């Protein structure tokens, strides 16, 4: 299936869902709800961009929810101890890079399968955080912590600028920078990439460090929405971002994905989640829908891959 065709299909699905919501609900398109939708899914978009890069190499990261929680708590602890919000944010992002680099080292150089390595770090980081905080929320944050000391409107404008900048830069880098093409080559055929002189281990280490950095940034942007920080944030984030990347048309086996598709995937899933509430459907269906989306997307890619293989065999 052509990736652009998948994007067009998602766009039509989103449009159809919007029409249903306009017909069956009131208040869905209010300014308050649209702002809440954006802020709720902002962190998902940013982490999903990093997940797209990881999946492009043929790997996966299911530890992002735990890294998100750790970076959120680190951000709050630093700010509550008197550090400026700016330096607290930098430290949180640096912690995200360290966590991502740990995953990258285990996968690229120790050669542990990514599903195993990130499952282990997911559990270890989450349980370590639970033990160190005893489940307590981070309180006593300074007055300029919330919204970075801006007005809510200014913060929203700032967040939109950051999100668009990240999406645009990563999309440009994949098409026009050598490192972007190396990421795609690594996921398309790792052995051929190595023969071509590409440092595939370095590429894998780099994309896991990148998703760690983006997860840290997402945690920072999410944390400043509140005057308290829960120690259990990020639960279920890995399922959301993987589902968004999969429904956006990324090949789970690597080598093919678009940032536009990922963003559309986040929009679709975010709209579905909110629509369940407005349509009076039990919110517990959200996880079932996300799982079904992943299953359908992977099945479509597998079917397409088999068709390509069969066509190649017949032509040979």
N, C-alpha and C positions, 0 to 999 in steps of 0.2 A: 504494500500500500504506500503510495506517495505521501511523504510527510505533509506537503502542502494540502493535499486532499483531506488529510486528517484534521488539519487546522481549519479548513473550510467547514468540515462537518461539525467540529466543536463550536464554531461561530454560529452555525444554524441552530445547534442544540441550545446554546445560551439564549439566542433570540427567541426561540420557542418557549423556553422557560420563563423569560421576561414577560412574554405575552400572556402566559397562563397566570403569572403572579399579578399582572395588571388587571386581569379579568376577575380573579378569585379573591384577591386580598386588597386591603386598604392599609396605607402606611408603609408599604415595603419600599417605595421610592421616595420616602421622606428624606430630608437632608440628614436628620439624626441617624437613621438606619443606614444610609449609604456611607456616612463617615465611620460608623461603627464597623461596617463590613470591611472598609478599607483598612482600618487600624487593626482589626482582628487578623486579617490575611496578609498584612505587610510582612510580618516575620516569616510567614510561610513562603511568600514569593522569593525573599532573599535567600532562604535556605534551599529552596527548590532550584535556584540558579546554580548553587554549588553542587547540588545533587545531580543536576544535568551534566555537569562537567565530569563527575565521578562515573556516572552511568555511561557516558561517552567512551570511557576507557574500558568498559566491560566489567566494572566493579560496582559495589553497592555499599552504602553506609547506613546502618540502622542504629547508630549511637547518637544521632544528632539531637534527639530529645534530651538525653542526659547531658550532653555538652551544653545545650541551651540552658538547662537548669543551673549548671555549675557557673556559667558565665553570668547569669542573672544574679545569683547569690554573691558572686565576687564583686560585681558592680555595686550591689547594695552595701556590702560590708565595707568596701573601700570608701564609699560616700559617707557612710555612717561614722567612720573613723576620722573624718575631717578632710579627706582628700577632695579636690575639686571634682565636679561631675565630669569634666573633660578627661582628667587623668584616670578617673575611675573607669570611664568608658574604654580608654586605651588599654588599661590592664585587663579588662574583661575580654577584649578582642585578642590580646596576646595569649591569654589562657586558652581561648578557643583555638588559636593557631597551634599551641602546644598539644592540645588534645587531638587535633587533626593530624599533626605531625607524628604523634604516637601511633595512630592508626596506620598512617602511611608507611612508617618504618616497619611495623609488623607485617604489612601486606607486601610491600615492595621488596624489602631486603630479607626478612625472615621467611617470607613466602607462605604466610598463613592465609588461607582463603578469606576474602573480605567479609563474607557473611559470618564466618566464625570469629574473626578478629574483632569486628565491630559489635557482634553480639556480646562478646566477653567484656569489652570496654563499656558497652551500654549498661550492663549489670553492675560492673565494678564501680563505675562512676556514680550511678544512681544510688547504690547502696552506701557507698562511701559518703556521699552528700547527705543522705538520710541519717547516717550515724553521726556525722560531725555537727549537723544542725539540730538533731533530735526532732526534726519536723517543724521547728519554729520558723516563723516568718521573720524577714529582716525589717526592722522598724527603726525609728529615730533618724529618718533620712532628712537631709537639709531642705530648706524651703525652696531652693533653686533646682532641686532634683527633678521634680515633676515637670514634664514638657521641656526639659533643659533650661528652665527659667523663662521660656517663651510663653506667649499666649497659645491656647490650643489651636487657633487658626494658623498662626505662624508655624507651629510645629508640623501641622498637617502639610503645609506647603513645602517645608523643609524635607519631610519624609517622602513626599512625592518626587521631589528633585533627586534625592538619594536613590530611590528605587529605580527611576528612569535611567539615571546615570549608570547604575550597576548593570541593568539589563542591556542597555545600549553598548556599553563597553565590552561586555562578555560576548555579545553577538558579533560585534566588530572584530574582536580578537580572534574568534573562531574562524572567521573568513579571511582576515587579512594579515594576521601575525603567524610567524612560523610555529610558535609554541601552540597556537590553536590548531593548526593543521597537524602538528605532532600528536596532540590529544586525540584527534579523530583517527589518525593512522594507527595509534596504539590500540584503540578499541576495534578497529576494522580487522586488522591482522597483526597481532603482536610479533609473531615470528618475522614477517616481512618487514615490519617497522624496525626491528633490531638489525636485520640484514642491511637496511637502508641507512644505518648509523644513528638511529634515534635512540636516545637513552630512555627506554620505556620505564625502567625503575624510577628514574628521576621524575618522569611525567606523572606516574602514579603517586609518588610521594608528594608532589606539588599539588595535585588536585585534592588530595585529602587534607593537606595543609590549608588550601583555599577554602574548602567547605567548612573547616574549623573556624577560619577567620570570618566567613560570612555568617556562620551560626552565632559567633560572638557578637557581631554587629547587629544581627536580628534580635538577640537577647537584650542588647543595650537599648535599641529603639522600642522594644516592647516594655522594658522595665520602667522607662521614664513616663509611661502612661499613668503610673500609680504612685501612691505615697507609701506603699508597703510592697514587699517582694516575697511571694510564696516560694518555699524551697522545693515544691513539687511541680514547678512549671515545666512545660515542654512534654508532658505525657501524651503520647499518641502522635507527636509531630512527625516522627519518621514515616508513619503510615500515610499521613496527609501529603508529604512532599513526594514520596515515591509514587503515590497514586496520581498526583498532579503531573509528574514527569512522564509517567506511563501513558496517561490519557492524552497528553500533549503530543504523543507520537514518537517518543524516544524508543529506540530499539534496546531492550533490556540486555541484549547480548553485546551492546556497544557499537560505536562507529557511526551512529546516526541519531541526531536530535536537533531541535531548534529552540532558541530561547522564546520565540513567539509562541510556539506550541506549549511550552512550559507555563508561560504566563496565562494563556487561555485555559490550561488545565486547572490552575489555581483559581481562576475566576469561576469556572464551572463548578468546582467542588465547593468553593465558598458560597456561591449562590444556592447550591443544593442544600447545604447545611442550614442556611438562614431560611430557605423556603420551607423546610420541614416544620419549623416553628410557626411560620405564618399560615401554613396550610393545616395546622393542627395535627401533624403526624408525629408520632413518638420520636424524639431525638436519638434514641438508641439505634435507629435505623441507619444513622450516619456511618458508623463503622462498617456495617454490612454493605452499604452502597460503595464505600471506598474499596473494600475488599473485592467486590464484584467488578468494579472498574479496573482494578489491577489485573484480575483474572482474564477479563475480556480483552484488555489491551495486549497482554502477553500472548494470549491465544491468537489474536489477529496477526501479531508479528511472527509467531511461530508458523502459522499457516502460510504467510507470505514468504517466509524463508524456505519452507518446504517446496513451494511452487517454483521459486528461483532455482533451487537445487535440481528439481525435476526437469525444468526447462534447460538447464545447463547440461544435464546428463543426456537428454534427447539430442541436443545440438552437437554433443561430442560423438 
